């Protein structure tokens, strides 16, 4: 099991994310352990940099039925939010 790279802080979810009816636990663990999901190499590299330098981290995932959602951890690691891209 990979080790967490940063704290998630308070976990929040928007109404759209909650409406997906998904167990977000595995996705939160992936995000926290550096599996950035469905991001290109450049965005993955940006997240790797952000972990080291205390910047905001964004991961993108798809539910089993193909719905895209994001997980964003704030730069100060006080909160992590689950949301749909349309809610950004």
C-alpha positions in Angstrom: 0.0 0.0 0.0 1.5 3.4 -1.0 1.9 5.8 1.8 0.0 9.1 2.0 2.0 12.1 0.8 0.0 14.9 2.4 -2.9 15.5 4.8 -6.4 15.9 3.4 -7.7 18.2 6.1 -11.5 18.5 6.3 -13.2 16.5 3.5 -16.0 18.4 1.7 -18.3 17.4 -1.2 -20.5 19.5 -3.4 -24.1 18.6 -4.1 -23.2 17.3 -7.6 -20.5 15.1 -6.2 -22.8 13.7 -3.5 -25.4 13.0 -6.2 -23.1 10.6 -7.9 -23.8 8.2 -5.1 -20.2 6.9 -5.1 -18.0 5.7 -2.2 -15.2 8.2 -2.5 -12.9 6.5 0.0 -10.8 4.7 -2.6 -10.4 7.8 -4.7 -9.4 9.9 -1.7 -6.7 7.4 -0.9 -5.5 7.4 -4.5 -5.4 11.2 -4.5 -3.5 11.3 -1.2 -1.0 8.7 -2.3 -0.1 10.4 -5.6 -2.3 8.6 -8.1 -3.7 11.6 -9.9 -6.2 9.7 -11.9 -7.0 10.8 -15.4 -4.6 13.7 -15.8 -2.0 14.2 -18.5 1.7 13.9 -17.8 2.2 17.7 -17.5 -0.6 18.0 -14.9 0.7 15.0 -13.0 4.1 16.6 -12.9 2.5 19.8 -11.6 0.9 17.9 -8.8 4.2 16.2 -7.9 5.7 19.7 -7.6 2.7 20.9 -5.6 3.1 18.2 -3.0 6.7 19.2 -2.4 6.1 22.9 -2.4 2.8 23.2 -0.6 0.6 24.2 -3.5 -3.0 23.2 -4.4 -3.4 19.6 -5.8 -6.1 18.5 -8.3 -6.9 15.0 -9.3 -9.5 13.8 -11.9 -11.3 10.5 -11.8 -14.2 8.8 -13.4 -16.9 6.8 -11.7 -17.5 3.2 -12.9 -20.4 4.6 -15.0 -18.1 7.2 -16.6 -19.0 10.4 -14.7 -16.0 12.7 -14.2 -15.2 14.3 -10.9 -12.3 16.2 -9.3 -10.7 16.1 -6.0 -8.9 19.3 -4.9 -6.7 19.7 -1.8 -6.0 23.3 -0.8 -2.5 24.5 -0.6 -2.6 24.8 3.2 -4.0 21.2 3.4 -6.9 22.5 5.5 -9.5 21.0 3.2 -10.1 18.6 0.3 -13.2 19.0 -1.9 -14.9 16.5 -4.1 -16.7 18.2 -7.0 -17.9 18.0 -10.6 -15.9 20.0 -13.1 -19.1 22.0 -13.9 -19.2 23.1 -10.2 -15.7 24.7 -10.2 
